[in-house]
């Protein structure tokens, strides 16, 4: 749940994201809005997140995370920052979260109200890491070829270019591919094309793993859970 707070007790929510597709508690695919939530459950989660931020008089941007099972939800944590997956919310709301963060940190009032927040379509983000896609061994080195996907509704956040060097000392994230479509099916098809278009040579990346996950029935039908990837790898004989 993405939330904005003005530090004066006012807070609004900007929508939900589903980050269940993880490996060892590290997110590898995110999407929004969150799927398979009843209207009642969605309302309760939204109100819980906003109420928490109002109570602590939170200022700027935060993400409130919940674990969801069936019709119940449990508070997990608050991330008081811009998160890696914030472009998912930006894609479906049309808002610039970084600009909002800076404005609120400077003491400006909330520039929008809850009635101004609309969600259009569906967005998916894939985190491209410099790792072997199956063993997850880090793969630092020089990028000898690089081509980022493009087109309507496709966004790539990266600093990588041809001849860029990926060092072994830091986080292995090298790019984020974000797509937006009119619905989940359209966004999923767009992400498949984007990953097919992505070219990275000289280092290994997790893109083949994520491309395979997108083709799995459990992902297409949104029946996956937080332990799905590890179980999926075992079933494929990759672990």
Buried (B, 14 or more C-beta within 10 A) or exposed (E): BBBBBBBEEBBBBBBBBBBBBBBEEEBBBBBBBBBEBEEEBBEBBBEBBBEBBBEBEBBBBBBBBBEBEEEEBEEEEBBBEBBBBBBBBBBBBEBEBEEBBEBBEEEEEBEEEEEEBEBEBBBBBBBBBBBBBBEBEBBBBEBEEBEBBEEEBBBBBBEBEBEBEBEEEEEBBBBBBBBBBEEBEBBBEBBBBBBEBBEBEBBBBBBEBBBBBBEBEBBEEEEBEEEBBEEBBEEEEEE
